[in-house]
Amino acid sequence: ADIRFSPALSGQTVVLTSGQLLSSLRTRILAGSLPAGIRISGNNTGRILQVATGNAVVLESVHLTHGLSAQGGGAILVDQTAALELHRCSITGCSTTDRGGGIYFVKGSSLLLSGTTVSGCTARNGGGVYFYGLGGKVMRCDDSTFSGNTATGFGGGVYVNNGQASTFVNTTIHGNQAGQDGGGIDTGGNAS
């Protein structure tokens, strides 16, 4: 299913008031035709999006802000064997007391970021992104930025756990902090 927005919503903010969005099968949330994209706010009361097991979600020119979750994935939680693509998006000011202030990928899920910024997010591990790449799934970041994210434990910008093929191309990782290891990126398990 494709979700598109009226041109009148360009640059506007949609505030979630009834909980997170939940994906179904293959969902594309497309705001690429809007000059300023669209913002979706969790209003610091809940997570913004959950990609359910086995589903695939594509976001284009969608800017996620102020997501909050105690169970990981301040902005987005990607369940097992699911896939997420973000093109020209941003995730800012999201937090969790668990893993993945911006995005938490449960084992067996895959990620593609293209032209996307993750900034100002906080978590215990993986301030910006926590990626658990078991099962041969990959994380790829092209022309993206991780900045100003914080982890009280490991991986201020990104924490990669068992990511057999994690690739960063023309990607900036700057100004992130971790209380223990990996201010920018920290790896665990068999990550490479």
N, C-alpha and C positions, 0 to 999 in steps of 0.2 A: 504494500500500500504506500502511496506517495502522499505526503502532507506538504502542501504549498500555502503561501501566504499572500494576501492582498497587497498590492504595491503601497497602499496607504499605511501599512504597518512597518515600512522600512525604518530601522533604527529604534523601533518601539520595544518596550519591555512587557513580556507576558509574565505575570506573577502567579505561581502555582499556589492554590489555596486548598486543594483537596488531595494532597499527596503527590507522589512521584508519577511520572509517565511510565508505562510498562509496554515494552515492545511486543509485537505479535508477528511471528514468522519473519518476513523480510519487510522492513519499514525504512523508508527514506524520508527524512525531514529536510526539505529543500528550501533555502531562502537565498540561493545564489542570484536570483533575478532582482533582488532588492539591493539597491546601492549600498545601504548600511547594514544589511543583514537583519537579523532579529535576535533579541535577547530573551532568555528564559531564566527567571530567578526562582530559586528555592526559598527565597525570603528568610534564609537562616532558620527554617523550621523543618526542612526535610531534604532528602536526596531528590535530584531532578529527574534522573532516568535510570531504569533498570532494563538491561538487555537479557531477556529470559533464556534459559538453557536451549541451545540449538538454534536460536534466532540470529539474524543478521540485521544490523542497523547502520545506515549511512546518514551522517549529518553534513550539511553544506551551508556555510555562512551562518551558523547558529552560534550564539555566544551565551555560554552558561555561567551564571553568577550566583553566589551566596547559597550554594548547596550545603547541607549539613546532614551527617549520618553518624550514629554511634557504631554501626556495624560494617564500616568500610565503604569506600566509594562516596566521597562527599558530594560529587556531582553525578558520577555514573558508576554503577555496578554492572560488570559484564559477567554473567553466570557461565558455568561450564559449557564447553563446546560451542560457545557463541562467538560472534565476530562483530567488530566495530570499526568503522572508517569515519574519520573526521577530516573534512576538506575546508580550509580557510575558516576555521572555527577558533574560539577561545574558551578557556575555562579559567575563571578568576575568582579569588576569594572564597573558595570552598574548603570544607574541613571535615575531619573525622578523628575520633580518638583511636581508631584502628588503622587499617591499611588503605593507602591510596586517597590522599586528600582530594585530588581531582578525579582520578579514575582507579578503580580496583578491578583487575582482571583475575578471575578465579581460574584455577588450572584448566588447561585445555582450550582456552579462548585465544583469539588472535586480534591484533591491532594494527591499523595503518593510520598514521597521522601525516597530513600533507598541508603545509602552510598554516599550521595551527600553533597557538600559544597557550601554554599552561603556566599560570603565574599566581603568586600570592596564596597558594594552597598549603594546608598543614595536615599532618598525620603522624601517627607513631612511626610507621615505616612507609617510605615512598610518599614524600610530601606532595609531589606532583602526580606521579603515577606509580602504582605497584603492579608489576606484571609477573604472573606465575605461569610460565610457559611450558609446563609439562605436556607431554603428548605430541611433541613436534610442532607445536604452534609457534608463530613468529610475531615479533614486534618490529615494525619498521616506521621510522620517523624521517620524513623528507622535508627540508626547508621549514623546520619548526623551531620553536623556542621554549625552553624551560627556564624560568627566572623567578627569583624571589620566593621560592617554595621552601618549606621547613619541615624536617622530620625530627621528632624528639629522639628517635633511635637511629635507623639506617636509611640512607638514600634520600637526601633532601630534595633533589630534583626527580630522580627515578630510582626505583629499586627493582632489579630484575632477578627473579628467583627461577632457576632452571629454564631460562630462555635460551634454547639451543641455538637460535639464530636471531639475535637482536641487532638491528642495523640502524645507524644514525647517519644520514647523508645531509650535508649542508645544514646542520642543526646546531643551534646555539644553546649551550647549557651554562648559565651565568648567575652568580649571586644567590645560589641556593645554599642551605645550611642543614647540617645533621648533628644531632647530639652525640652520636658515636662515630660511625664510619660513612664515607661517601657523601660529601656535601653535594656534589653534582650527580654522580651515579654510584650505586653500590650493587654488587652482584653476589648472589648466593647460589648454592647448589652447583649445577653444571652450566651456569650461564656463560655465554661467550659474546 
